[in-house]
């Protein structure tokens, strides 16, 4: 027997059609890949990065997009993650450095710049810059200093650190070669020379490009000391 909505058995209710469920979300971030690392020496510090920018998948947006930046007060910033947030953070940080200079008629020192960057990142904690950064410079005594940050401004002074898509490969290497982790009978407080640090950065990225598809194309190294910033550029794998 056929039944219809017009002729139903007593107490029988019509069957409702299934409802479609739509999920609406908002996620404005893209991990553009790439890697940055920082190394601190006795009288210098350096920040190195590759220049490949990906779209979060298997496409390459650019092969020559820097992740290391020289700031007006002589410090160097390295940032990995969402490139648009990197550029916005860099612009705001540079504005604050310029305001400090015009107000006090002197450049902000490295320690003050490190604290300023922490405040900037923390101020965006409810809608954070999706980046991980390192900041390198020299202190008032000419000693190299290096700071590492998470996206919401927590930071600490370190002798070596890496962020980005190949950081899981590079951090153990840096811990072993610079901090002498898991090595017996060595001076764990010894810092690398400038030549050693540059060579380690080149070796680290050469190895990373063999294993991480988001790292490659060109290597940029910015070395900062009491005399200024030196830039070194090397070619990496392009595939």
C-alpha positions, 0 to 999 in steps of 0.5 A: 500500500502506498502512503502520501503526506495527504493520506497518512495513518493516524498519529503518523508524522511526515518524515523530514528530509535530511538537512545539509550541514555546512561548516564555515571557517576562517583561517587566514594563514599560510605556511610559506616554508623555508628555514632560518637559523642564527649563530652567536659568536664572541664578537659577532652573530649571524642569521642565515636563511634560504630564499624559497617561498612556497604556497603551503603545498607543492607550488613555489611562489618565488625563488628569491624571497629573503627571510633575513633583514637588516634593521636601521639600528644594526641588528638583523632579523630572520623570520620563517612562517607566513611571509605576509606577517613577516613583512608586516612585523618587519615594517612595524618593528622598523617604525618603532626603531625610527621613533626611538631614534628621533625621540632619543637621538640615538639608535636602539641597542640590541637588548632594547630591540629584542624587548621591543620585538617581544612586546610587538609580538605579544601585543598581537597574541589574540590574532598573532603574527604566524612567524618564528623569528631570531634577532641578532646583534652586538651588545654595548661591549661588542659581544654577539647576542642572539634571541629566539622568539615564538609567535606570541613573543616569548623569547630567550637569549641563545647561542644557536637556533633554527626555525622553519620547515627544516628546523627539526633537521638543523637544531640537532646539528647545531646543538651538537656542533656549537653547544657540543651537546652529547660530547664528552671532554670538550668545553661546552661554553666555547663559541665558534669563530666567524669562519666556523659559524659561516661554514656551519651555516653553509653545511647546514643548509646544503644538507637541509635542501637534500631533505626538505622540499620547502628549503632551497634556491639561494642561501643568504647569510647576514653577519653582524658585528661592531663594524656593521653587517656583512652579506654573503650569498650562496647558491643552493639546490633549485629542485 
